[in-house]
Amino acid sequence: MARAGVLIDRDGVINTMVLHPEHGTVDSPATPEELELLPGSGRAVARLNALDLPVAVVSNQPGLAKGRFSEVLLGAVTTEMHRLLGEQGAHVDGVYLCQHHPSALLAAWRVECDCRKPLPGLLRQAAAGLDLDLAASYVIGDGVTDIAAGAAVGATTVLVGPRKLYVDHALDAYGVWPDHFVADLAGAVSLIEDREHPRAMVAPTQYTTSSQDAASPAEDYVDRYLRETHAVTDGLDRGQIEATVDLLVRLKETGGRLFFVGVGGGAGHASHAVNDFRKIAGIESYTPSDNVSELTARINDDAWESAYARWLEGSRLCEKDLLFVLSVGGGDRERGISANLVAAMDLAKERGASVCGVVGRDGGHCAEVADACIVIPVISADTITPHTEGFQAVVWHLLVTHPRVLQHEMKWESSV
């Protein structure tokens, strides 16, 4: 009987890509020595193994067709992948590679195939070999072609990596959209764990005197929201968090100031964050939303779109300072969304100040211009705002208490 499985692209998901500085290219590993697992990918595959889900690698590998390496080397790279995964207690049940390319140097591989993604032939080969129900399976990849192939067979698709505006444009060009965005393979596996083995619901009778057998819709929502929260945590980009810590450390070393900007919930977060970074981290911090008189006067006399930028000008923003953006969308110039945040970021870049942010969706303008941008992963389209605003508080508390940033011990921690 056909069963659900997990089909994973290889390069950029399981292992790192290889930089060739002499050619200015980034490509697949061509030798076993070049193969290096991405941090956490081996453990992530082991978690799939624990779920008893068949795991297959499905990867376009045109390097042979382009004359980059031989069949022997390609086989040796596959063997090395098995070995490195085995060291992490993980294994894959099948490896399916498309070696064709329409402009191959070798005529044998210059064919019109149905297995080169975005075509779904490779996925169908894996399904036949492992007896998989593709409609019940998962396709995980870091490229638009992975998502297109998965969508063609009705699988649940998961796009791995930082979500950028150009990615959205490429997805639109293919006419596909992933079911989920995550930071890495570990985040994808967390989604799958929750779908395949959801946490047991607490019996409704513990919450209510109702005699109904099934949980109420409200209880379903509570369980789903908390499972999504777990998936967001797994999907956070640790590298961008560390990069933000680096900016804060440099800010302290140079005596720069920290300016928080946000609207709506972000404005409330900004005020709270100013308190924390001044009191706990010893960083001179400000936000325009703390002075309602000046802010509303600037909105009235100038315009909402320029109010934050003019306030930053009045604060003599300079190259030593750091602008910290708290926004669900990150600002969008073309669509006129959070235009005041866009103007503030543009002014910061003009003056040589650093920019960072904690934002949602695809990161918007902030993701395009920031020196470090922590994008809260989109787990569900109907909970983007609450997860983003909730995790903004989680992340800035992480930052202000980071050992490299923390300066003054907090009251309750010091009174234990």
ZAKOL-699035 format. One record per residue (C-alpha): y, z, x. Coordinates in Angstrom, 2 decimals, padded with zeros to 5 digits. Layout:
ZAKOL-699035
PT        v        w        u
PT        Y        Z        X
...
end
This chain:
ZAKOL-699035
PT        v        w        u
PT   000.00   000.00   000.00
PT   003.40  -000.99   001.42
PT   005.58   001.93   002.50
PT   009.11   002.66   003.66
PT   009.92   002.21   007.32
PT   012.86   002.22   009.73
PT   013.86  -000.95   011.58
PT   016.23  -000.32   014.49
PT   018.23  -002.70   016.64
PT   017.72  -001.89   020.32
PT   020.78  -002.48   022.52
PT   023.72  -000.26   021.64
PT   021.62   001.88   019.29
PT   018.62   003.09   021.31
PT   019.82   002.18   024.80
PT   023.12   001.49   026.50
PT   024.51  -001.94   027.13
PT   024.90  -003.01   030.77
PT   028.26  -003.81   032.33
PT   028.32  -006.68   034.82
PT   031.77  -006.35   036.44
PT   031.32  -009.43   038.59
PT   031.03  -011.55   035.44
PT   033.20  -009.40   033.18
PT   030.37  -009.21   030.64
PT   028.45  -006.54   028.75
PT   024.87  -007.52   028.00
PT   021.32  -006.31   027.38
PT   019.41  -004.71   030.26
PT   017.60  -007.41   032.23
PT   015.40  -005.13   034.36
PT   013.61  -001.80   033.75
PT   016.04  -000.12   036.15
PT   018.96  -001.12   033.92
PT   017.46   000.43   030.79
PT   019.01   003.78   029.91
PT   018.58   005.60   026.61
PT   021.72   006.58   024.76
PT   022.21   010.38   024.53
PT   020.16   011.78   021.67
PT   018.45   008.51   020.74
PT   015.01   009.63   021.90
PT   015.21   012.84   019.89
PT   016.45   010.85   016.89
PT   013.38   008.57   017.01
PT   011.18   011.67   017.34
PT   012.73   013.02   014.14
PT   011.76   009.79   012.37
PT   008.23   010.16   013.74
PT   008.15   013.67   012.26
PT   008.98   012.19   008.86
PT   005.87   009.99   009.20
PT   007.98   006.87   008.80
PT   006.89   003.77   010.75
PT   009.57   002.82   013.29
PT   010.07  -000.72   014.56
PT   012.51  -002.18   017.06
PT   013.95  -005.48   015.81
PT   016.21  -007.14   018.34
PT   017.71  -010.51   019.24
PT   016.87  -011.06   022.94
PT   018.16  -014.50   023.96
PT   018.32  -013.59   027.66
PT   015.10  -015.46   028.35
PT   016.40  -018.56   026.57
PT   019.63  -018.34   028.59
PT   017.74  -018.01   031.86
PT   018.91  -014.45   032.54
PT   015.40  -013.04   033.01
PT   011.72  -013.93   032.77
PT   009.10  -013.03   030.18
PT   007.64  -010.63   032.73
PT   010.94  -008.78   033.07
PT   011.44  -008.70   029.31
PT   008.00  -007.15   028.94
PT   008.77  -004.65   031.70
PT   011.98  -003.57   029.92
PT   009.98  -003.01   026.72
PT   007.40  -000.96   028.65
PT   010.19   001.15   030.16
PT   011.64   001.77   026.71
PT   008.26   003.05   025.50
PT   008.03   005.29   028.59
PT   011.50   006.80   028.22
PT   011.00   007.43   024.50
PT   007.65   009.04   025.25
PT   009.36   011.48   027.60
PT   011.40   012.60   024.56
PT   008.30   013.01   022.42
PT   009.06   009.81   020.51
PT   007.37   006.50   019.91
PT   007.97   003.21   018.10
PT   005.19   001.56   016.11
PT   006.19  -002.01   016.80
PT   008.61  -004.15   018.80
PT   009.75  -007.47   017.33
PT   012.03  -009.67   019.42
PT   013.69  -013.01   018.70
PT   013.96  -014.93   021.97
PT   015.49  -018.10   020.50
PT   019.06  -019.33   020.87
PT   020.66  -022.52   019.55
PT   022.16  -023.33   022.98
PT   019.21  -022.17   025.10
PT   018.87  -023.56   028.62
PT   015.12  -023.72   028.11
PT   014.10  -026.30   025.53
PT   011.13  -024.22   024.36
PT   013.53  -021.63   022.96
PT   016.16  -024.06   021.64
PT   014.90  -024.11   018.07
PT   016.24  -023.43   014.61
PT   014.33  -020.22   013.86
PT   014.41  -017.84   010.91
PT   014.04  -014.72   013.06
PT   017.39  -014.63   014.85
PT   019.56  -012.11   013.01
PT   021.51  -012.44   010.71
PT   018.49  -014.29   009.29
PT   015.83  -011.84   008.09
PT   012.67  -013.38   009.62
PT   012.34  -010.68   012.28
PT   012.45  -007.97   009.63
PT   009.80  -009.76   007.63
PT   007.59  -009.97   010.74
PT   007.91  -006.19   011.15
PT   007.14  -005.65   007.46
PT   004.00  -007.77   007.69
PT   002.85  -006.09   010.89
PT   003.43  -002.52   009.69
PT   002.83  -003.01   005.95
PT   006.38  -002.09   004.98
PT   008.22  -002.31   001.69
PT   011.54  -003.69   002.94
PT   013.39  -002.74  -000.24
PT   012.45   000.89   000.41
PT   013.14   000.70   004.14
PT   016.16   001.26   006.39
PT   017.82  -001.13   008.83
PT   019.95   000.49   011.55
PT   022.15  -001.54   013.87
PT   025.47  -001.69   015.67
PT   026.27  -005.27   014.71
PT   027.30  -007.15   011.60
PT   024.25  -009.42   011.99
PT   021.98  -006.37   011.66
PT   023.64  -005.45   008.38
PT   023.45  -009.04   007.10
PT   019.72  -009.25   007.89
PT   019.05  -005.91   006.21
PT   021.05  -006.83   003.13
PT   019.09  -010.09   002.83
PT   015.85  -008.14   002.29
PT   017.35  -005.43   000.10
PT   016.97  -002.64   002.66
PT   019.32   000.34   003.00
PT   021.67  -000.61   005.83
PT   023.33   001.76   008.32
PT   026.02   000.58   010.75
PT   026.20   002.61   013.96
PT   029.35   002.99   016.06
PT   033.10   003.48   015.68
PT   034.45   001.81   012.59
PT   037.32  -000.49   013.51
PT   039.44  -002.89   011.49
PT   037.90  -005.93   013.19
PT   034.46  -004.71   012.11
PT   035.61  -004.67   008.48
PT   036.93  -008.21   008.87
PT   033.62  -009.39   010.35
PT   031.69  -007.77   007.51
PT   033.95  -009.49   004.99
PT   033.37  -012.80   006.77
PT   029.60  -012.39   006.32
PT   030.06  -011.16   002.76
PT   028.09  -007.97   003.40
PT   028.85  -004.27   003.58
PT   026.66  -001.48   005.03
PT   025.44   001.25   002.76
PT   026.47   003.82   005.37
PT   028.66   004.13   008.48
PT   027.62   006.65   011.17
PT   028.56   007.41   014.76
PT   025.13   007.09   016.34
PT   021.38   006.96   015.75
PT   021.22   010.72   015.21
PT   023.66   010.40   012.32
PT   021.57   007.63   010.79
PT   018.44   009.75   011.04
PT   020.19   012.65   009.29
PT   020.91   010.34   006.36
PT   017.30   009.24   006.24
PT   016.01   012.81   006.44
PT   018.14   013.79   003.47
PT   016.97   010.80   001.44
PT   013.29   011.03   002.29
PT   012.91   014.82   002.28
PT   015.89   016.32   000.44
PT   016.30   020.06   000.57
PT   014.58   021.85  -002.30
PT   016.88   022.55  -005.20
PT   017.26   026.20  -006.19
PT   015.75   026.71  -009.62
PT   018.42   026.37  -012.34
PT   017.42   029.71  -013.84
PT   018.93   031.41  -010.80
PT   022.32   030.03  -011.84
PT   022.10   029.90  -015.60
PT   020.14   031.18  -018.58
PT   019.44   027.61  -019.68
PT   015.75   026.80  -020.21
PT   016.09   023.15  -019.12
PT   013.56   022.09  -016.49
PT   015.83   019.88  -014.38
PT   018.95   020.82  -012.44
PT   022.26   020.08  -014.17
PT   024.51   017.28  -012.92
PT   026.84   019.92  -011.45
PT   023.97   021.41  -009.44
PT   022.95   017.93  -008.30
PT   026.51   017.41  -007.04
PT   026.55   020.71  -005.14
PT   023.32   019.83  -003.34
PT   024.46   016.26  -002.58
PT   027.88   017.36  -001.32
PT   026.39   019.90   001.05
PT   023.82   017.39   002.34
PT   026.65   014.92   002.93
PT   028.51   017.63   004.85
PT   025.51   018.00   007.12
PT   025.44   014.23   007.67
PT   029.18   014.15   008.47
PT   028.66   016.85   011.12
PT   025.88   014.84   012.76
PT   027.98   011.68   012.62
PT   031.11   013.04   014.33
PT   031.91   011.25   017.59
PT   031.60   013.97   020.24
PT   033.19   011.70   022.83
PT   036.41   011.38   020.80
PT   036.50   015.15   020.28
PT   036.24   015.72   024.04
PT   038.91   013.07   024.62
PT   041.23   015.00   022.27
PT   040.50   018.21   024.17
PT   041.50   016.37   027.37
PT   044.83   015.39   025.77
PT   045.50   019.00   024.74
PT   044.65   020.32   028.20
PT   046.98   017.80   029.81
PT   049.67   018.75   027.27
PT   049.43   022.40   028.35
PT   049.50   021.50   032.02
PT   052.65   019.35   031.68
PT   054.46   021.65   029.25
PT   054.62   019.04   026.52
PT   054.99   019.74   022.82
PT   052.56   019.11   019.96
PT   053.85   017.46   016.77
PT   051.62   017.37   013.67
PT   052.26   014.85   010.88
PT   050.45   014.37   007.60
PT   051.09   013.82   003.91
PT   049.59   015.57   000.91
PT   046.69   017.67   002.12
PT   047.45   016.54   005.65
PT   050.92   018.13   005.42
PT   049.36   021.43   004.40
PT   046.88   021.19   007.26
PT   049.74   020.39   009.64
PT   051.54   023.63   008.82
PT   048.38   025.70   009.29
PT   047.55   023.89   012.54
PT   051.05   024.56   013.93
PT   050.46   028.28   013.45
PT   047.06   028.15   015.14
PT   048.08   026.09   018.14
PT   051.21   028.17   018.77
PT   049.48   031.53   018.32
PT   045.97   030.88   019.66
PT   046.43   028.07   022.18
PT   049.95   028.89   023.35
PT   051.15   025.32   022.75
PT   054.68   024.70   021.47
PT   053.95   023.02   018.11
PT   055.96   021.70   015.17
PT   055.63   019.73   011.93
PT   058.37   018.17   009.75
PT   056.81   019.55   006.56
PT   057.69   023.12   007.66
PT   061.40   022.44   007.08
PT   061.71   021.23   003.51
PT   065.52   021.05   003.66
PT   065.65   018.70   006.64
PT   062.69   016.64   005.46
PT   064.05   016.03   001.96
PT   067.53   015.30   003.35
PT   066.08   012.63   005.63
PT   064.05   011.17   002.75
PT   067.17   011.09   000.58
PT   069.57   009.73   003.20
PT   067.29   007.39   005.12
PT   063.95   006.58   003.49
PT   060.51   008.07   003.11
PT   059.05   005.41   005.39
PT   061.29   006.43   008.31
PT   061.64   010.17   007.61
PT   059.01   011.35   010.12
PT   060.11   008.92   012.83
PT   063.75   010.00   012.48
PT   062.66   013.65   012.60
PT   060.74   012.94   015.82
PT   063.82   011.25   017.26
PT   065.85   014.36   016.39
PT   063.20   016.43   018.14
PT   063.67   014.29   021.29
PT   060.06   013.13   021.37
PT   059.19   012.11   024.94
PT   056.33   010.95   027.16
PT   055.11   014.53   027.77
PT   054.53   015.15   024.05
PT   051.51   014.59   021.78
PT   051.63   013.35   018.19
PT   048.69   014.60   016.10
PT   047.98   012.66   012.87
PT   046.11   014.18   009.91
PT   045.43   011.47   007.33
PT   042.62   010.21   005.10
PT   043.37   006.53   005.74
PT   045.17   006.69   009.07
PT   048.03   004.53   007.77
PT   048.07   000.83   006.98
PT   051.16  -001.23   007.76
PT   050.09  -004.38   005.88
PT   049.26  -002.52   002.67
PT   052.21  -000.11   002.94
PT   049.97   002.97   002.88
PT   051.34   006.09   004.64
PT   054.07   003.93   006.12
PT   055.86   007.05   007.40
PT   052.83   007.90   009.55
PT   052.68   004.33   010.88
PT   056.36   004.49   011.86
PT   055.84   007.87   013.55
PT   052.92   006.56   015.58
PT   054.83   003.43   016.58
PT   057.77   005.52   017.76
PT   055.44   007.75   019.79
PT   053.93   004.72   021.54
PT   057.39   003.28   022.22
PT   058.44   006.53   023.89
PT   055.26   006.88   025.93
PT   053.99   009.93   024.04
PT   050.27   010.34   023.46
PT   048.76   009.97   019.97
PT   045.60   011.50   018.53
PT   044.32   012.11   015.03
PT   041.63   013.26   012.64
PT   041.34   010.58   009.98
PT   038.89   009.10   007.50
PT   037.71   005.67   006.27
PT   038.00   003.20   009.17
PT   040.75   005.16   010.93
PT   043.46   002.70   009.93
PT   046.52   002.35   012.19
PT   045.66   005.59   013.95
PT   042.33   004.23   015.19
PT   044.11   001.13   016.50
PT   046.85   002.84   018.53
PT   045.69   006.40   019.29
PT   044.63   007.62   022.71
PT   041.88   009.57   020.94
PT   040.91   009.25   017.28
PT   038.28   011.36   015.52
PT   037.12   009.38   012.48
PT   035.32   011.41   009.82
PT   032.23   009.30   008.93
PT   032.06   007.86   005.42
PT   028.84   009.14   003.90
PT   029.62   008.40   000.27
PT   032.41   006.27  -001.19
PT   033.26   008.86  -003.85
PT   033.75   011.81  -001.46
PT   035.86   010.24   001.30
PT   038.95   012.39   000.69
PT   037.32   015.83   000.33
PT   035.11   015.36   003.37
PT   037.98   014.02   005.48
PT   040.40   016.79   004.56
PT   037.71   019.44   004.80
PT   036.64   018.31   008.26
PT   040.23   018.05   009.47
PT   040.31   021.84   009.27
PT   036.88   022.11   010.90
PT   037.91   019.86   013.79
PT   041.30   021.41   014.55
PT   039.70   024.90   014.52
PT   037.12   023.53   016.96
PT   039.91   022.18   019.16
PT   042.12   025.27   019.13
PT   039.19   027.56   019.98
PT   037.70   025.26   022.62
PT   037.35   027.26   025.88
PT   039.60   024.76   027.69
PT   042.35   025.12   025.07
PT   042.07   028.74   023.85
PT   044.66   031.08   025.38
PT   044.86   034.17   023.18
PT   041.83   035.87   021.62
PT   041.85   035.96   017.83
PT   042.18   039.23   015.89
PT   038.74   039.49   014.32
PT   036.96   038.29   017.42
PT   038.85   040.83   019.57
PT   038.28   043.74   017.19
PT   034.47   043.55   017.19
end
